[in-house]
Amino acid sequence: MKKKVIWQDIVLMIGGFIFAPSLVISIVNRVEMPILTSLPTALVLTAFVGCYITLKLRLAAFATALTAICWYILFFMTL
């Protein structure tokens, strides 16, 4: 049986793949993000990943997980 990919999963995945590379530039350039920005963003994105998984939006979950990882890296770089 073929799984149907819903359009929302594609749109959210594309958004995630746009956000993550832009954050990689900040990581490579060692840009310091305020802790009050980076940690809450990473935590909320992690919650979004859980929501996406329960909704079976696997592509969106993967892309959002990459973005969350970037935010965690930025957070730990500021410590």
N, CA, C and O atoms as a DFTB+ gen file, in Angstrom:
316 C
 N C O
     1  1       0.834      -1.182       0.000
     2  2       0.000       0.000       0.000
     3  2       0.877       1.244       0.000
     4  3       1.798       1.361       0.809
     5  1       0.596       2.158      -0.895
     6  2       1.393       3.370      -1.041
     7  2       0.941       4.421      -0.027
     8  3      -0.253       4.678       0.129
     9  1       1.923       5.029       0.664
    10  2       1.609       6.087       1.624
    11  2       1.406       7.396       0.882
    12  3       2.151       7.727      -0.040
    13  1       0.400       8.126       1.291
    14  2       0.108       9.414       0.681
    15  2       0.797      10.519       1.488
    16  3       0.632      10.607       2.704
    17  1       1.555      11.344       0.805
    18  2       2.202      12.487       1.449
    19  2       1.255      13.669       1.329
    20  3       0.819      14.028       0.235
    21  1       0.946      14.265       2.470
    22  2       0.029      15.398       2.426
    23  2       0.812      16.680       2.164
    24  3       1.987      16.793       2.513
    25  1       0.142      17.632       1.551
    26  2       0.821      18.851       1.102
    27  2       1.406      19.649       2.262
    28  3       2.429      20.313       2.093
    29  1       0.784      19.597       3.428
    30  2       1.310      20.341       4.570
    31  2       2.692      19.831       4.974
    32  3       3.548      20.613       5.389
    33  1       2.908      18.537       4.854
    34  2       4.202      17.955       5.179
    35  2       5.278      18.510       4.249
    36  3       6.383      18.819       4.694
    37  1       4.963      18.637       2.974
    38  2       5.913      19.169       1.986
    39  2       6.226      20.638       2.289
    40  3       7.390      21.041       2.285
    41  1       5.194      21.428       2.549
    42  2       5.392      22.862       2.817
    43  2       6.235      23.065       4.076
    44  3       7.164      23.873       4.075
    45  1       5.921      22.346       5.135
    46  2       6.685      22.480       6.376
    47  2       8.120      21.992       6.207
    48  3       9.039      22.565       6.792
    49  1       8.322      20.944       5.418
    50  2       9.666      20.448       5.155
    51  2      10.488      21.489       4.407
    52  3      11.643      21.737       4.754
    53  1       9.904      22.095       3.387
    54  2      10.621      23.120       2.622
    55  2      11.022      24.274       3.535
    56  3      12.146      24.772       3.461
    57  1      10.093      24.699       4.401
    58  2      10.409      25.763       5.356
    59  2      11.565      25.384       6.265
    60  3      12.454      26.196       6.524
    61  1      11.551      24.155       6.747
    62  2      12.632      23.690       7.607
    63  2      13.970      23.661       6.890
    64  3      15.003      23.995       7.471
    65  1      13.949      23.260       5.620
    66  2      15.190      23.211       4.857
    67  2      15.670      24.595       4.425
    68  3      16.815      24.745       3.998
    69  1      14.820      25.591       4.530
    70  2      15.261      26.969       4.297
    71  2      15.882      27.535       5.574
    72  3      16.895      28.231       5.517
    73  1      15.280      27.239       6.719
    74  2      15.783      27.774       7.990
    75  2      17.125      27.169       8.389
    76  3      18.028      27.899       8.798
    77  1      17.272      25.868       8.280
    78  2      18.489      25.203       8.762
    79  2      19.764      25.725       8.097
    80  3      20.712      26.050       8.812
    81  1      19.837      25.821       6.762
    82  2      21.074      26.331       6.151
    83  2      21.399      27.771       6.565
    84  3      22.569      28.130       6.692
    85  1      20.381      28.581       6.771
    86  2      20.663      29.957       7.196
    87  2      21.277      29.974       8.590
    88  3      22.079      30.854       8.905
    89  1      20.910      29.018       9.418
    90  2      21.506      28.931      10.750
    91  2      22.913      28.348      10.699
    92  3      23.762      28.693      11.521
    93  1      23.159      27.466       9.737
    94  2      24.501      26.896       9.591
    95  2      25.514      28.009       9.322
    96  3      26.644      27.945       9.805
    97  1      25.122      29.012       8.567
    98  2      26.009      30.160       8.309
    99  2      26.367      30.855       9.616
   100  3      27.515      31.250       9.818
   101  1      25.392      31.002      10.497
   102  2      25.662      31.609      11.805
   103  2      26.583      30.729      12.640
   104  3      27.432      31.237      13.373
   105  1      26.423      29.425      12.535
   106  2      27.273      28.504      13.290
   107  2      28.706      28.572      12.782
   108  3      29.642      28.664      13.576
   109  1      28.884      28.527      11.480
   110  2      30.226      28.558      10.886
   111  2      30.935      29.873      11.201
   112  3      32.138      29.885      11.462
   113  1      30.194      30.974      11.176
   114  2      30.786      32.288      11.461
   115  2      30.885      32.588      12.953
   116  3      31.299      33.676      13.354
   117  1      30.499      31.605      13.769
   118  2      30.571      31.731      15.231
   119  2      29.816      32.952      15.755
   120  3      30.297      33.673      16.630
   121  1      28.628      33.165      15.202
   122  2      27.780      34.261      15.663
   123  2      27.203      33.875      17.019
   124  3      26.680      32.773      17.185
   125  1      27.297      34.781      17.984
   126  2      26.747      34.501      19.303
   127  2      25.307      34.984      19.369
   128  3      25.024      36.170      19.205
   129  1      24.413      34.049      19.608
   130  2      22.999      34.369      19.767
   131  2      22.715      34.541      21.251
   132  3      23.299      33.841      22.078
   133  1      21.829      35.459      21.596
   134  2      21.456      35.573      23.011
   135  2      20.813      34.270      23.505
   136  3      20.046      33.627      22.788
   137  1      21.143      33.903      24.736
   138  2      20.595      32.677      25.315
   139  2      19.074      32.753      25.369
   140  3      18.397      31.742      25.181
   141  1      18.531      33.941      25.623
   142  2      17.081      34.089      25.696
   143  2      16.401      33.942      24.338
   144  3      15.174      33.876      24.265
   145  1      17.173      33.890      23.280
   146  2      16.631      33.625      21.949
   147  2      16.855      32.184      21.549
   148  3      15.927      31.514      21.096
   149  1      18.080      31.697      21.709
   150  2      18.439      30.390      21.174
   151  2      17.815      29.220      21.930
   152  3      17.293      28.297      21.305
   153  1      17.857      29.240      23.248
   154  2      17.332      28.099      23.999
   155  2      15.817      27.956      23.864
   156  3      15.348      26.856      23.574
   157  1      15.027      29.020      24.061
   158  2      13.579      28.848      23.886
   159  2      13.204      28.403      22.468
   160  3      12.294      27.594      22.287
   161  1      13.900      28.930      21.478
   162  2      13.611      28.536      20.101
   163  2      13.891      27.049      19.903
   164  3      13.086      26.340      19.298
   165  1      15.022      26.576      20.409
   166  2      15.369      25.160      20.284
   167  2      14.351      24.276      20.996
   168  3      13.953      23.237      20.469
   169  1      13.935      24.678      22.170
   170  2      12.973      23.881      22.936
   171  2      11.608      23.825      22.250
   172  3      10.988      22.764      22.183
   173  1      11.146      24.953      21.748
   174  2       9.848      24.977      21.052
   175  2       9.909      24.144      19.776
   176  3       8.974      23.404      19.472
   177  1      11.003      24.261      19.033
   178  2      11.140      23.456      17.815
   179  2      11.168      21.967      18.149
   180  3      10.651      21.151      17.386
   181  1      11.761      21.612      19.272
   182  2      11.773      20.212      19.695
   183  2      10.343      19.739      19.976
   184  3       9.980      18.616      19.627
   185  1       9.545      20.585      20.598
   186  2       8.142      20.246      20.833
   187  2       7.394      20.106      19.507
   188  3       6.554      19.220      19.352
   189  1       7.705      20.988      18.552
   190  2       7.081      20.895      17.225
   191  2       7.405      19.558      16.573
   192  3       6.542      18.948      15.942
   193  1       8.641      19.103      16.722
   194  2       9.042      17.814      16.143
   195  2       8.155      16.704      16.701
   196  3       7.669      15.852      15.958
   197  1       7.950      16.725      18.014
   198  2       7.071      15.722      18.626
   199  2       5.658      15.781      18.071
   200  3       5.043      14.748      17.805
   201  1       5.149      16.988      17.897
   202  2       3.811      17.161      17.322
   203  2       3.754      16.643      15.896
   204  3       2.815      15.939      15.525
   205  1       4.745      16.985      15.102
   206  2       4.768      16.538      13.711
   207  2       4.805      15.022      13.612
   208  3       4.141      14.431      12.760
   209  1       5.575      14.401      14.479
   210  2       5.665      12.939      14.453
   211  2       4.315      12.313      14.780
   212  3       3.897      11.358      14.126
   213  1       3.630      12.848      15.791
   214  2       2.326      12.283      16.145
   215  2       1.288      12.506      15.050
   216  3       0.322      11.751      14.945
   217  1       1.486      13.543      14.236
   218  2       0.588      13.801      13.108
   219  2       1.032      13.077      11.833
   220  3       0.428      13.226      10.771
   221  1       2.109      12.288      11.970
   222  2       2.684      11.537      10.846
   223  2       3.215      12.456       9.742
   224  3       3.164      12.119       8.559
   225  1       3.719      13.610      10.146
   226  2       4.363      14.542       9.218
   227  2       5.874      14.332       9.333
   228  3       6.593      15.166       9.883
   229  1       6.325      13.220       8.812
   230  2       7.719      12.805       9.010
   231  2       8.725      13.727       8.320
   232  3       9.793      13.993       8.873
   233  1       8.405      14.214       7.130
   234  2       9.318      15.117       6.434
   235  2       9.474      16.424       7.206
   236  3      10.585      16.933       7.354
   237  1       8.374      16.958       7.690
   238  2       8.409      18.186       8.480
   239  2       9.160      17.953       9.781
   240  3       9.918      18.819      10.217
   241  1       8.965      16.805      10.406
   242  2       9.663      16.491      11.652
   243  2      11.166      16.444      11.420
   244  3      11.935      16.965      12.228
   245  1      11.588      15.827      10.327
   246  2      13.016      15.729      10.025
   247  2      13.615      17.112       9.795
   248  3      14.661      17.438      10.357
   249  1      12.962      17.921       8.975
   250  2      13.482      19.254       8.671
   251  2      13.501      20.133       9.921
   252  3      14.450      20.887      10.136
   253  1      12.469      20.039      10.735
   254  2      12.411      20.842      11.958
   255  2      13.437      20.360      12.972
   256  3      13.985      21.166      13.724
   257  1      13.703      19.069      13.004
   258  2      14.740      18.542      13.897
   259  2      16.111      19.111      13.522
   260  3      16.905      19.452      14.399
   261  1      16.384      19.212      12.227
   262  2      17.655      19.810      11.794
   263  2      17.761      21.269      12.248
   264  3      18.816      21.711      12.704
   265  1      16.665      22.004      12.118
   266  2      16.661      23.403      12.547
   267  2      16.842      23.492      14.053
   268  3      17.584      24.349      14.533
   269  1      16.181      22.628      14.805
   270  2      16.325      22.622      16.262
   271  2      17.768      22.315      16.665
   272  3      18.302      22.938      17.583
   273  1      18.392      21.369      15.990
   274  2      19.796      21.033      16.279
   275  2      20.682      22.249      16.061
   276  3      21.587      22.508      16.854
   277  1      20.429      22.993      14.997
   278  2      21.208      24.214      14.745
   279  2      21.043      25.207      15.881
   280  3      22.019      25.817      16.317
   281  1      19.819      25.378      16.366
   282  2      19.587      26.300      17.483
   283  2      20.279      25.807      18.758
   284  3      20.818      26.617      19.512
   285  1      20.273      24.491      19.011
   286  2      20.992      23.955      20.174
   287  2      22.491      24.224      20.045
   288  3      23.142      24.579      21.028
   289  1      23.034      24.061      18.861
   290  2      24.456      24.350      18.641
   291  2      24.741      25.811      18.938
   292  3      25.711      26.129      19.627
   293  1      23.898      26.707      18.420
   294  2      24.089      28.139      18.699
   295  2      23.996      28.420      20.187
   296  3      24.754      29.239      20.707
   297  1      23.093      27.765      20.876
   298  2      22.974      27.944      22.329
   299  2      24.243      27.503      23.035
   300  3      24.771      28.239      23.869
   301  1      24.743      26.315      22.718
   302  2      25.929      25.814      23.403
   303  2      27.191      26.586      23.026
   304  3      28.164      26.590      23.780
   305  1      27.180      27.233      21.873
   306  2      28.325      28.072      21.504
   307  2      28.406      29.327      22.372
   308  3      29.487      29.887      22.555
   309  1      27.267      29.771      22.905
   310  2      27.265      30.994      23.710
   311  2      27.620      30.737      25.169
   312  3      27.864      31.680      25.922
   313  1      27.651      29.461      25.577
   314  2      27.987      29.157      26.983
   315  2      29.448      29.346      27.261
   316  3      29.895      29.133      28.389
